[in-house]
Amino acid sequence: MGSQFQQRSTPTGVALRYVAFAMLSTAANFLVQAIVLQIAPWPGLMPSILAGTAAGFALKYVLDKNWIFFDRYSSHGDEMSKVALYGLFSVLTTLIFWGFEIAFWTLWKTELAKYTGGAIGLAIGYVSKYALDRKFVFKPREA
């Protein structure tokens, strides 16, 4: 099914799935954070943020690997390299998001500016992330 689905995928379909998967991973992140805050034996925000980030990251990786890039498992070492690069690019593109959000807040000091900067940063970050993942993480197979 995967290869048939891949052959029928259009750029618009890939873009829609990519956005949907970003939303799903964000929802998973927030859900896990809420659960950890409720059940953790110690107070604090960091454990919930770390658990939520791990959950969102894992979900997004699996969805992107299988339904955006149609990547197949080749070896444990190869998979670990992919996860590491995917994680590195996630951090780098998150810095783009934060940079725009902070810059807009610093310049205009309004909630609208902060969220506008965040939205622009997210858009640039996700486009960059897709390009980086496609080129370096889930490289297209040679025909």
C-alpha positions in Angstrom: 0.0 0.0 0.0 2.8 2.4 0.9 4.4 2.5 -2.6 1.0 2.7 -4.3 0.1 5.6 -2.0 3.4 7.2 -2.7 3.0 7.1 -6.4 -0.4 8.8 -6.1 0.9 11.5 -3.7 0.8 15.0 -5.1 2.8 18.0 -3.7 -0.5 19.4 -2.3 -1.3 16.0 -0.6 2.2 15.9 0.9 1.9 19.5 2.2 -1.5 18.8 3.7 -0.2 15.6 5.4 2.9 17.5 6.7 0.7 20.2 8.2 -1.7 17.6 9.7 1.2 15.7 11.2 2.7 18.9 12.7 -0.7 19.5 14.3 -0.9 15.9 15.6 2.6 16.0 17.0 1.8 19.3 18.7 -1.4 17.9 20.2 0.5 14.8 21.4 3.2 17.0 23.0 0.6 19.1 24.9 -1.4 16.0 25.9 1.6 14.3 27.4 2.6 17.5 29.1 -0.8 17.7 30.8 -0.7 14.0 31.8 2.8 14.4 33.3 1.7 17.5 35.2 -1.2 15.5 36.7 0.7 12.3 37.6 4.3 13.3 38.3 5.3 12.7 41.9 7.3 16.0 41.8 6.2 19.5 40.8 7.8 21.3 38.0 7.4 22.2 34.4 10.6 20.7 33.0 9.6 17.0 33.3 6.3 17.7 31.5 8.1 19.7 28.7 10.7 17.0 28.2 8.1 14.2 28.1 5.9 16.2 25.8 8.7 17.0 23.5 9.8 13.4 23.3 6.3 12.2 22.5 5.8 14.9 19.8 9.2 14.2 18.3 8.7 10.5 18.2 5.2 10.7 16.6 6.4 13.3 14.0 9.4 11.2 13.1 7.4 8.1 12.5 4.7 9.9 10.5 7.2 11.8 8.4 9.3 8.7 7.8 6.4 6.6 6.7 3.9 9.0 5.1 5.9 12.0 3.9 9.2 10.5 2.8 8.1 6.9 2.4 11.4 5.8 3.9 12.2 2.2 4.6 14.2 0.7 7.5 17.6 -0.3 6.3 19.7 -1.0 9.5 19.8 0.0 13.1 22.9 2.2 12.6 21.3 3.9 9.6 18.1 4.5 11.6 20.0 6.0 14.5 21.8 8.4 12.2 18.4 9.5 10.7 17.0 10.1 14.2 20.0 12.1 15.2 19.9 14.3 12.1 16.2 14.7 12.3 16.6 15.8 15.9 19.4 18.2 15.0 17.3 19.8 12.3 14.3 20.0 14.7 16.4 22.0 17.1 17.8 24.3 14.4 14.4 25.0 13.0 12.9 25.6 16.4 15.6 28.3 16.9 14.2 30.0 13.7 10.7 29.9 15.2 11.9 31.3 18.6 14.1 33.9 16.8 11.2 35.4 14.9 8.8 35.3 17.9 11.3 37.0 20.1 12.4 39.5 17.5 8.8 40.5 16.8 8.1 40.8 20.5 11.2 42.9 21.0 10.4 45.2 18.2 6.7 45.8 18.8 6.0 44.5 22.3 2.5 43.3 21.5 0.8 39.9 21.7 -0.2 40.2 18.0 3.5 40.9 17.0 4.7 38.0 19.1 2.2 35.5 17.5 2.8 37.0 14.0 6.5 36.5 14.4 5.9 33.0 15.8 3.7 32.1 12.8 6.2 33.4 10.3 9.0 31.6 12.2 7.0 28.4 12.2 6.3 28.6 8.5 9.9 29.2 7.7 11.0 26.5 10.1 8.7 23.9 8.7 9.6 24.6 5.1 13.3 24.5 6.0 12.8 21.3 8.1 11.1 19.6 5.2 13.9 20.6 2.8 16.7 19.5 5.2 14.9 16.2 6.0 14.4 15.5 2.3 18.0 16.2 1.4 19.9 14.8 4.4 17.7 12.5 6.5 15.3 10.7 4.1 17.3 10.9 0.9 15.4 9.9 -2.2 16.5 6.6 -3.6 18.3 6.6 -6.8 16.4 5.0 -9.7 
